[in-house]
Amino acid sequence: MSTMPRTIITLDPEDKHWLDQQAKARQVPMTQLVREAVRAYRLREESHTSRGLDAVLQDTAGLWRQGDGLAWQRRLRAEWDPGE
């Protein structure tokens, strides 16, 4: 593992106490828990990042193989509207 940069953070006393207790219970350094938490947060945020409409349209182009999509939509909508 390469040398990691050091970072100083300020925590609320309750959060620091909880983190110390978790580290003790898991028998790992507190810094490991912080690294795991930051990594999990980053991965969650990156997975929720919007790729943009153009990318989604490109990825899904050609998936519909049931014939004329507009005709299918109109037929479904006619079922919803009792007036037609």
C-alpha positions as CSV (number, residue, x, y, z in Angstrom):
1,M,0.0,0.0,0.0
2,S,1.3,3.4,-0.9
3,T,1.8,6.2,1.6
4,M,-1.5,7.8,2.4
5,P,-1.8,11.5,3.1
6,R,-2.7,12.4,6.6
7,T,-5.8,14.4,7.4
8,I,-6.9,16.1,10.6
9,I,-10.6,16.1,11.3
10,T,-12.7,17.5,14.1
11,L,-15.4,15.4,15.5
12,D,-18.2,16.0,18.0
13,P,-17.2,14.3,21.3
14,E,-20.1,11.9,21.1
15,D,-19.1,10.8,17.6
16,K,-15.5,10.4,18.6
17,H,-16.5,8.3,21.6
18,W,-18.7,6.1,19.4
19,L,-16.0,5.7,16.8
20,D,-13.5,4.7,19.6
21,Q,-16.0,2.1,20.9
22,Q,-16.6,0.7,17.4
23,A,-12.9,0.4,16.8
24,K,-12.3,-1.4,20.1
25,A,-15.2,-3.8,19.5
26,R,-13.9,-4.6,16.0
27,Q,-10.3,-4.7,17.1
28,V,-9.2,-2.3,14.4
29,P,-7.7,1.2,14.4
30,M,-10.1,4.0,14.4
31,T,-8.5,5.4,11.3
32,Q,-9.5,2.2,9.4
33,L,-13.1,2.8,10.3
34,V,-12.9,6.4,9.0
35,R,-11.3,5.2,5.8
36,E,-14.0,2.5,5.3
37,A,-16.7,5.1,6.0
38,V,-15.3,7.6,3.5
39,R,-14.9,5.0,0.8
40,A,-18.4,3.7,1.3
41,Y,-19.8,7.2,1.2
42,R,-17.8,8.0,-2.0
43,L,-18.9,4.8,-3.7
44,R,-22.6,5.5,-2.8
45,E,-22.4,9.1,-4.1
46,E,-20.6,8.1,-7.3
47,S,-23.2,5.4,-8.0
48,H,-26.0,8.0,-7.7
49,T,-24.4,10.6,-9.9
50,S,-26.5,11.3,-12.9
51,R,-25.0,10.2,-16.1
52,G,-27.2,12.6,-18.1
53,L,-30.2,12.0,-20.4
54,D,-28.0,11.6,-23.6
55,A,-26.1,8.7,-22.0
56,V,-29.2,7.0,-20.8
57,L,-30.9,7.3,-24.2
58,Q,-27.8,6.0,-25.9
59,D,-27.7,3.0,-23.6
60,T,-31.4,2.1,-24.0
61,A,-31.7,2.8,-27.7
62,G,-33.2,-0.2,-29.5
63,L,-34.4,-2.1,-26.5
64,W,-38.0,-2.0,-27.5
65,R,-38.7,-4.9,-29.9
66,Q,-42.5,-5.1,-29.6
67,G,-43.3,-3.3,-32.9
68,D,-44.5,0.3,-33.1
69,G,-44.0,1.8,-29.6
70,L,-46.3,4.8,-30.2
71,A,-49.2,2.5,-31.3
72,W,-48.6,0.4,-28.1
73,Q,-48.7,3.6,-25.9
74,R,-52.0,4.7,-27.6
75,R,-53.6,1.3,-27.1
76,L,-52.7,1.4,-23.4
77,R,-53.8,4.9,-22.9
78,A,-57.2,4.1,-24.5
79,E,-57.7,1.4,-21.8
80,W,-57.2,4.1,-19.1
81,D,-59.7,6.5,-20.7
82,P,-63.3,5.2,-20.5
83,G,-64.5,7.9,-22.9
84,E,-62.7,6.4,-25.9
